[in-house]
Amino acid sequence: MDFSTLVLLPGMTTFAISVTVRPEVSQPGAPDYVARGVFSSGPIDVQMQDGTTFSDQQTTLGIRLREWTVPPVNGDRITPTEGEAAGTTFWVADSSLDGQGGMTITLRKTDPPE
């Protein structure tokens, strides 16, 4: 079964937003380009060792790998161009393959550690 075509493609067509990608790490020197993905952002609570709770925001972009010539890597910049986060630049903090032709990219607003 071609999960990417049968499931991810219709999902992207329905739910994806446009983003601008600045491939600073994955393709140094390459120009920014337009892509798409399913943007999600919501609160997350993390239990700390001392028993306190740290509240944060978990922001992700789900992508269909067939639509990206070079997938983004940690340190690349992504700016949604539509939706609630339009104009906000995020950096790629982490990514994970789903084994079905997609990837979930974890985004952060703060500057990446050097």
ROFI-644518 format. One record per residue (C-alpha): x, y, z. Coordinates in pm, whole numbers, plus 50000, padded with zeros to 5 digits. Last residue first. Example, Ala and Ser with C-alpha at 12.3 -4.5 7.8 and 13.67 -1.06 7.14 Angstrom:
2
513674989450714;512304955050780;
This chain:
114
525375273051972;521915266652113;519055274451876;517355308451902;513935307652060;510835301351850;511115263451841;509845237951586;509615200051607;509435184451260;507255153951208;508165134050898;506095115250645;506495086350404;504985059050622;507855051650862;506925081951075;510295099051045;511315121151335;512595156551349;514205179451603;514855216151680;514015231551342;513995269151385;510865290451391;510095323351219;506705338951290;505195356150985;502015335550982;501575317251314;497745317651316;497415306750954;499415316550649;503035322750553;504525298950811;508235306150860;510715277350881;514415280850964;517025252950938;518955245851258;518135208851288;517395194550944;514875202450672;514055175550415;515835179350080;513705175849765;510555179849977;507135169449844;507915132249857;508695136450230;505115145450325;505445170250610;504095174650961;505105207451124;505305208451500;504945232651791;504955221352153;504445250652391;505855249552741;504765245253100;507315232753352;505755213953642;507495211053975;508305177454130;512025183654180;512885161853882;510655182453650;507275171153512;506775185853164;503465202053069;502585207152703;500535234652543;499615233652176;500905240651828;500225222551502;501165230451143;500465205550865;503035210750592;503835230450281;506825242750084;508165275949955;511895281349907;514685302250057;517845303549847;520705278649883;523895290650051;523985261950300;521555234050202;520535213950510;522005239250755;520715273450646;517765258950450;515465289450488;512015274350436;508915294950364;505675278650470;502275272450309;499615255150513;498555218950499;495125206150610;493115194050311;495735188450040;498155175950302;495645150350427;494835139550071;498575134150006;499275117150339;496655089750307;496615072749965;499775087849819;502085084750120;500445052550236;501305034549911;500005000050000;
